[in-house]
C-alpha cells in the first residue's frame, strides 16, 4: 500500500544471500526462498562477511541515488529511503 500511495512500482532493495557452486541460498529466515526473487536481481556483487553491515548499506544508498536519477523518480533520496523503511516495517509486521 505504501508504494501505491506514493506512486512507485518498486524500490530496489539490497539483499544478502550465499552463492555456493553457482547456486543461490537465502538463509535470512526459515520462510526465505531465493527463487521468489531470483528473476528480479538487478545487480549482484560479491562481498565478504564483514561487509554485510556498513558496506552493504552504503552500496545500497549509492545504488538508490543512481536509480532515482536514471529513472527520473520525482522524489529525493530521503523521501525514497523513508518509503523503503515504511515498506520494511510493514513487511516485518506481516511476517510475525
Phi and psi restraints in degrees (value plus and minus 20) as a CYANA .aco file:
   2 UNK   PHI     -80.1   -40.1
   2 UNK   PSI     -62.1   -22.1
   3 UNK   PHI     -85.5   -45.5
   3 UNK   PSI     -63.2   -23.2
   4 UNK   PHI     -81.5   -41.5
   4 UNK   PSI     -67.5   -27.5
   5 UNK   PHI     -78.5   -38.5
   5 UNK   PSI     -52.8   -12.8
   6 UNK   PHI    -118.5   -78.5
   6 UNK   PSI     -10.3    29.7
   7 UNK   PHI      35.1    75.1
   7 UNK   PSI      25.1    65.1
   8 UNK   PHI    -142.2  -102.2
   8 UNK   PSI     112.1   152.1
   9 UNK   PHI     -93.0   -53.0
   9 UNK   PSI     -59.9   -19.9
  10 UNK   PHI    -184.6  -144.6
  10 UNK   PSI     143.3   183.3
  11 UNK   PHI    -146.5  -106.5
  11 UNK   PSI     104.5   144.5
  12 UNK   PHI     -78.8   -38.8
  12 UNK   PSI     118.4   158.4
  13 UNK   PHI    -144.0  -104.0
  13 UNK   PSI     115.7   155.7
  14 UNK   PHI     -99.7   -59.7
  14 UNK   PSI     114.4   154.4
  15 UNK   PHI    -162.5  -122.5
  15 UNK   PSI     118.5   158.5
  16 UNK   PHI    -122.6   -82.6
  16 UNK   PSI     120.2   160.2
  17 UNK   PHI    -171.5  -131.5
  17 UNK   PSI     147.4   187.4
  18 UNK   PHI    -113.4   -73.4
  18 UNK   PSI     125.2   165.2
  19 UNK   PHI    -143.2  -103.2
  19 UNK   PSI      94.2   134.2
  20 UNK   PHI    -146.5  -106.5
  20 UNK   PSI     103.4   143.4
  21 UNK   PHI      30.1    70.1
  21 UNK   PSI      26.1    66.1
  22 UNK   PHI      45.2    85.2
  22 UNK   PSI     -12.1    27.9
  23 UNK   PHI    -124.8   -84.8
  23 UNK   PSI     122.4   162.4
  24 UNK   PHI    -119.5   -79.5
  24 UNK   PSI     118.5   158.5
  25 UNK   PHI    -153.1  -113.1
  25 UNK   PSI     106.3   146.3
  26 UNK   PHI    -125.9   -85.9
  26 UNK   PSI      95.1   135.1
  27 UNK   PHI    -128.5   -88.5
  27 UNK   PSI       1.7    41.7
  28 UNK   PHI     -77.9   -37.9
  28 UNK   PSI     -65.2   -25.2
  29 UNK   PHI    -172.7  -132.7
  29 UNK   PSI     154.4   194.4
  30 UNK   PHI     -86.4   -46.4
  30 UNK   PSI     -44.4    -4.4
  31 UNK   PHI    -108.8   -68.8
  31 UNK   PSI     -29.3    10.7
  32 UNK   PHI     -84.4   -44.4
  32 UNK   PSI     117.8   157.8
  33 UNK   PHI    -161.9  -121.9
  33 UNK   PSI      87.2   127.2
  34 UNK   PHI     -78.8   -38.8
  34 UNK   PSI     -47.3    -7.3
  35 UNK   PHI     -83.8   -43.8
  35 UNK   PSI     -44.2    -4.2
  36 UNK   PHI     -88.8   -48.8
  36 UNK   PSI     -46.9    -6.9
  37 UNK   PHI    -136.5   -96.5
  37 UNK   PSI     -28.7    11.3
  38 UNK   PHI     -72.6   -32.6
  38 UNK   PSI     -62.8   -22.8
  39 UNK   PHI     -93.6   -53.6
  39 UNK   PSI     -31.0     9.0
  40 UNK   PHI    -124.6   -84.6
  40 UNK   PSI     -14.2    25.8
  41 UNK   PHI     -87.9   -47.9
  41 UNK   PSI     103.1   143.1
  42 UNK   PHI    -110.6   -70.6
  42 UNK   PSI     -61.1   -21.1
  43 UNK   PHI    -165.9  -125.9
  43 UNK   PSI     123.0   163.0
  44 UNK   PHI    -154.9  -114.9
  44 UNK   PSI     103.9   143.9
  45 UNK   PHI    -147.8  -107.8
  45 UNK   PSI     131.8   171.8
  46 UNK   PHI    -113.1   -73.1
  46 UNK   PSI     110.3   150.3
  47 UNK   PHI    -148.0  -108.0
  47 UNK   PSI     142.5   182.5
  48 UNK   PHI    -109.4   -69.4
  48 UNK   PSI     136.0   176.0
  49 UNK   PHI     -71.7   -31.7
  49 UNK   PSI     -58.0   -18.0
  50 UNK   PHI     -92.0   -52.0
  50 UNK   PSI     -27.2    12.8
  51 UNK   PHI    -113.0   -73.0
  51 UNK   PSI     -23.0    17.0
  52 UNK   PHI     -81.6   -41.6
  52 UNK   PSI     -53.3   -13.3
  53 UNK   PHI    -106.0   -66.0
  53 UNK   PSI    -107.9   -67.9
  54 UNK   PHI     -82.7   -42.7
  54 UNK   PSI     -70.5   -30.5
  55 UNK   PHI     -79.6   -39.6
  55 UNK   PSI     -65.8   -25.8
  56 UNK   PHI     -79.7   -39.7
  56 UNK   PSI     -62.9   -22.9
  57 UNK   PHI     -84.7   -44.7
  57 UNK   PSI     -66.0   -26.0
  58 UNK   PHI     -85.9   -45.9
  58 UNK   PSI     -58.9   -18.9
  59 UNK   PHI     -82.6   -42.6
  59 UNK   PSI     -64.5   -24.5
  60 UNK   PHI     -82.2   -42.2
  60 UNK   PSI     -64.6   -24.6
  61 UNK   PHI     -82.3   -42.3
  61 UNK   PSI     -63.8   -23.8
  62 UNK   PHI     -84.3   -44.3
  62 UNK   PSI     -60.6   -20.6
  63 UNK   PHI     -81.3   -41.3
  63 UNK   PSI     -66.2   -26.2
  64 UNK   PHI     -82.6   -42.6
  64 UNK   PSI     -59.8   -19.8
  65 UNK   PHI     -81.6   -41.6
  65 UNK   PSI     -62.7   -22.7
  66 UNK   PHI     -84.9   -44.9
  66 UNK   PSI     -62.8   -22.8
  67 UNK   PHI     -81.3   -41.3
  67 UNK   PSI     -62.7   -22.7
  68 UNK   PHI     -80.3   -40.3
  68 UNK   PSI     -66.4   -26.4
  69 UNK   PHI     -88.2   -48.2
  69 UNK   PSI     -69.1   -29.1
  70 UNK   PHI     -86.6   -46.6
  70 UNK   PSI     -46.1    -6.1
  71 UNK   PHI    -125.3   -85.3
  71 UNK   PSI      -9.7    30.3
  72 UNK   PHI      29.9    69.9
  72 UNK   PSI      24.3    64.3
  73 UNK   PHI     -89.1   -49.1
  73 UNK   PSI     110.3   150.3
  74 UNK   PHI    -105.3   -65.3
  74 UNK   PSI      23.3    63.3
  75 UNK   PHI    -166.9  -126.9
  75 UNK   PSI     138.8   178.8
  76 UNK   PHI    -109.6   -69.6
  76 UNK   PSI     153.8   193.8
  77 UNK   PHI     -77.4   -37.4
  77 UNK   PSI     -66.2   -26.2
  78 UNK   PHI     -80.4   -40.4
  78 UNK   PSI     -58.5   -18.5
  79 UNK   PHI     -86.0   -46.0
  79 UNK   PSI     -64.5   -24.5
  80 UNK   PHI     -85.2   -45.2
  80 UNK   PSI     -61.6   -21.6
  81 UNK   PHI     -83.5   -43.5
  81 UNK   PSI     -58.4   -18.4
  82 UNK   PHI     -84.9   -44.9
  82 UNK   PSI     -61.4   -21.4
  83 UNK   PHI     -83.2   -43.2
  83 UNK   PSI     -62.5   -22.5
  84 UNK   PHI     -77.9   -37.9
  84 UNK   PSI     -65.4   -25.4
  85 UNK   PHI     -82.0   -42.0
  85 UNK   PSI     -60.6   -20.6
  86 UNK   PHI     -83.3   -43.3
  86 UNK   PSI     -60.3   -20.3
  87 UNK   PHI     -82.3   -42.3
  87 UNK   PSI     -63.9   -23.9
  88 UNK   PHI     -84.2   -44.2
  88 UNK   PSI     -61.3   -21.3
  89 UNK   PHI     -79.5   -39.5
  89 UNK   PSI     -65.2   -25.2
  90 UNK   PHI     -84.8   -44.8
  90 UNK   PSI     -60.5   -20.5
  91 UNK   PHI     -83.8   -43.8
  91 UNK   PSI     -59.7   -19.7
  92 UNK   PHI     -84.6   -44.6
  92 UNK   PSI     -61.4   -21.4
  93 UNK   PHI     -84.1   -44.1
  93 UNK   PSI     -61.3   -21.3
  94 UNK   PHI     -91.0   -51.0
  94 UNK   PSI     -46.1    -6.1
  95 UNK   PHI     -97.3   -57.3
  95 UNK   PSI     -39.9     0.1
